[in-house]
């Protein structure tokens, strides 16, 4: 396995965040190419355009903090320290993948890094984050748990129940809503009445709305909410307005039509979080186009290395299909498809 | 040391002993603080806020809460007061907890016990409080036990808590009132081990919970007629003691399954399928299933009794395979 590439520690932290957003962007674009090319066997949900939320929020987190993610989870996982090589190996169904090829795109997790998993069911990770936060609280650890979810999840009962659990138990949780305006392809305004922020406030959460295309704003808001939660001040809720560049999901076969018109898509892309930070850094005299090109080249090389590693890894042996169902197996368990 | 305990008191003793022995064990559920419910009475006073947590009526969220707590190092007991309360939590049970460890490639396992009280029909509890929903769990691959006696209740409860996988303990309402000898020590039963509740030579009756006790009574009744029933109580539904089942059916050559869950794709269907595959040549008569009908359980007694798995129908089935 290639050694994960840690950015130099003396790098300006904002340049590190640029690098991480660029890594997510190019990872996602690579995932799209690999899917359309048939190397990824199933569909991927990519988060190009939404990078600033993952990076801004995770910048406020430490290694012992926990996140739960969504079906559109690659960015969260990379932002929390996930290794792109092992993620690519998982997408390619390899034994060296994070889940040993048992999960794929929608289930990538690294529990040791505090990544409690992408999740294929909308809103389902939130109660798990509450459970982890409860353990932190009872063990007097100052960690926080951050469930990511989309605007569509705001209509999911288990998420609303989790808001109540978090306030009732005063848990160190910061709920992060990535509002990209669409519940899959349905405009959120058509299916969500009232307001997202007021809905969360009604549960007693400390709420804040933020421009999810501005990594500085996301990070600042996340730091406020995380600090409050860490200090026992109660759970928070961030609504981050963002835009998804790709269609809902990409697969090799039939692709979803884009539900959005060209003008809207162009407007969304004009708010690009990566360009925005790069422009700010260069305008502030902290960075140059040359330095940027070098960081971009490093990202390409890291991803190429990761893809090479993934492609050279073995697929799981069929006889290993039954491993990991249980911590403890018993005679006849798990039952095979033919009685032996 | 053994002394007599009521079935539910045996569950409570297991909860106390498991929580005394391991400080990482904690329990969540509804209505535990007020000492309202016999299975949790006294737990809150003894273990306090951090280990006995009253949950809102949010079964989906508190089931997922247990999953997250287990990933973070907890060993969690989740109580559902009535068996049908698992339905609001179905995604978190069968699609999250049951699948997560595998999808994680074994990074972590989930030491979570689902204590499912009030399983089965109890006389007038009607459509939404009378289910024996274990086939859903077995179908989803969730380890499940169905203790019959107070001693089974304690030892299987302790086994469930000790297991590093999710285990559902179904406590049938039909045996709540029973008493029996229960060891004071925390004896842990192995999962996947059935018990021959009454040995016999002519016909194997597979039955658990109150139905196992009814089958034993029927065996006594028919003994005088020269019909020797072996009552085989699985106790552990998943893992199942398949070798034990095979041995009993091969010995008697006849099989009647007496199970009060739905007929179609129910537990009895699985037992019948296994026996047909493994014991075909030993069988002297067709396998018979006596189950509840594929019905909503009605409220009024005459029609409720009509649709349940009754001992009268068991007797008729036994006589039929002996004829």
Interface residues (C-beta under 8 A of the other chain):
Chain A: X66 X68 X97 X98 X99 X100 X101 X102 X103 X107 X109 X110 X111 X112 X116 X117 X119 X121 X124 X125 X126 X127 X128 X129 X130 X131 X132 X133 X134 X135 X136 X138 X145 X157 X158 X161 X162 X164 X165 X168 X169 X323 X324 X325 X326 X327 X328 X330 X331 X332 X333 X334 X339
Chain B: X26 X50 X53 X55 X56 X58 X60 X61 X62 X63 X64 X65 X66 X67 X68 X69 X70 X71 X72 X73 X74 X76 X91 X92 X95 X96 X100 X101 X102 X103 X104 X105 X106 X107 X108 X109 X111 X141 X143 X163 X164 X165 X191 X192 X238 X239 X240 X242 X243 X274 X277 X278
